Amino acid sequence: MTVIARRAAIAALLISVSASAVSAEMAATTTPPEAPKFDAQTEPVYVTRSDIYEYKALPSYSEPAWVTAFVDAGKLPPVAERLPKEPLVYKTANMPDGPGVYGDVMRHVIGGRPEGWNFWAGQSYGWGGIDIGLVECLTRTGPLFTVKAEDLQPMPNLAKSWEWSEDGKTLTIHLIEGAKWSDGDPFDTEDIDFYWNDVILDPEVTPLMGAAEATYNNAKLEITDAYTFNLTFDTAFPESVLYNMAYGNFCPGPSHILKPKHPKHGGESYEAFQKAFPSDMMNFPVMGAWAVVEHRPDDIVVLRRNPYYWKVDETGQQLPYLDEMHYRLSTWGDRDVQAVAGTGDFSNLEQAENYVESLKKAADPASPARLAFGPRTIGYSLYPNLSGNGWGEPDARAQAVRELNRNLDFRKAISYAMDRQRLGESLVKGPFTTPYAGGIYAGTPYYDAASTAFFPYSVDSAKEALKAAGLEDTDGNGFVNLAGGDDLNVTLLTQSDYTTDKNLSEGVVAMMADAGVKVTLNALTGKDFDNARDSGTYDWIMFRNGAELITVVQNTSALAPTGPTTDLNHRANGAGKLDLLPYEEEMVKTVNAFMGSRDPAERLELMKTYQKLYTENLDGIGLTAYPGALIVNKRFANIPAGAPIFMYNWAEDNIIRERVFVPADQQIDAELHPNTLPGELGGAGPVAAN
Ligand code: BQZ
């Protein structure tokens, strides 16, 4: 060998040695970087739940004058007969602007589309607050952002009160008495019985939200009388179950309408049951403040006040104050644009790409809208599908990816490959975004930095981790190969309705390519995305996290695969089997212990254990977190200070829309069906008094 060749060989050896010496170690995990300071612009006024409302009879009640015309025409009973014995009474002292006046409309803009009204058989109403307003639930959690820590419990709603037995294994629930559906039919335990036996417990029926059968700890339900029922549990005091009776989970439907269409009660089939109330069928009975009276596809959904709504203010005015509600059927991005322009009235500013423009517009004193940032509770994670036993029926390629997903070194490679700072800045520059390790969000009650493992950006470490997972680029084309020689090819499921989801996903594709892994996007819209997510037909998914990683007490069972369908990225296969990894078994034990504990100190420790398990094992790969901003038109009154766009629920629930009003001198003339009420189910829509 010539001298030159020898020197070259030595140099190459030195480089390879130094390279392998340099990359022999993956970068050590750290705690997450300090988030740039970003104070929420407004703080809530902290109160107890009973400061907000109570249930009691008032000496007299009133209604909009145009509704009295229906009573005078014999089309409606007097308002006192339309209300429960003890209506839910919102307290004046908790109303930022006091009792309101009737009239006007809130004009929402949304990116979803209503499929039909059978929420209980899985039909979407299009999100954006439609379902939150139409389906009321046993308890309520949205407004809990204003509740003092020492009183933090779900708020009563259709369930007026509850108590536990001595041994904590029986929960007795008392419904509000005398409330009625928007068509006048009584709300009572007939509705509970149908919801429990013919929705929750019927394996052929899948509600739109919530892994119901696992959120009630396999409880047994027993009806006692028209307004009382018991739930009995195997374990004592599973208090988290009351959180899982809020929006999305225990929101009974109108059994007098649903039951006849259910196959167990004479209905034709499960498919016919699901499709029995199509989105062009008007006046579907609700417990919510407004009912649907018009739906112009891809244009607008219009709702009119529910004359039987079971809530009042302390002066006896039946709520809501607003007579009409609009949902303009557009895009989520357009919701921001219209809210700052004043052609729409509300937006959860959650797509960081729109922040600068929205802030600029809202900063103008003449701006029609108020914009207020809240805490950093919007965050995205990349979740590998962790099922190895067939959830989502993977083909050979997908199965090979899942085997890798179940390998911690492979998940470490993904995490090391993520330049989270750059991902965040690709959405918006400035103090908004912060690298997010995954798991419980920083700045929230159960977060503990010392229990949070953060894998810093390091392409070398990513490559080292891939090698440790048995993956190398054997054909030199820049992408690692599977044993059979093919390039590893991963699909990333992302929601195409949101610019943010697509931008982050494209960032992930580029960064994984730098690390040597080929990723291709599968961008789906709305229900298709939700269906792919829930059926497990994906390798990796880009997901905007749920409430459980913010408050921990909401949807707690979703923190781990505590049941066959509770977890986002690991659900049971067709045979109902969950092939949990050892750390997942530990997470399940920890979450179940948390749900069974009533000791605050113990609960804090359990969540430190959970956070360690989650972030050290990369159950999800956190990417970026940032604050959302609530944009509401300035004409609305009674908007609570510090309302986050998302915490225990979305702002459509948090701001308590039924007690929002517009002062008489600021009302606009935007009602499309003034002085009308919802008509008969299936009828042409709103009806006039005469
Ligand atoms: C808020 C929310 C109210 C669903 C939906 C949508 C669905 C998901 C999620 C959000 C929209 C808005 O979120 O983005 O700001 O108005 O409706 O429900 O993303 O695709 O399935 O979980 O809530």
Boltz pocket constraint, residues with backbone or C-beta under 6 A from the ligand:
constraints:
  - pocket:
      binder: B
      contacts: [[A, 126], [A, 127], [A, 128], [A, 129], [A, 132], [A, 332], [A, 348], [A, 350], [A, 526], [A, 530], [A, 650], [A, 652]]
      max_distance: 6.0
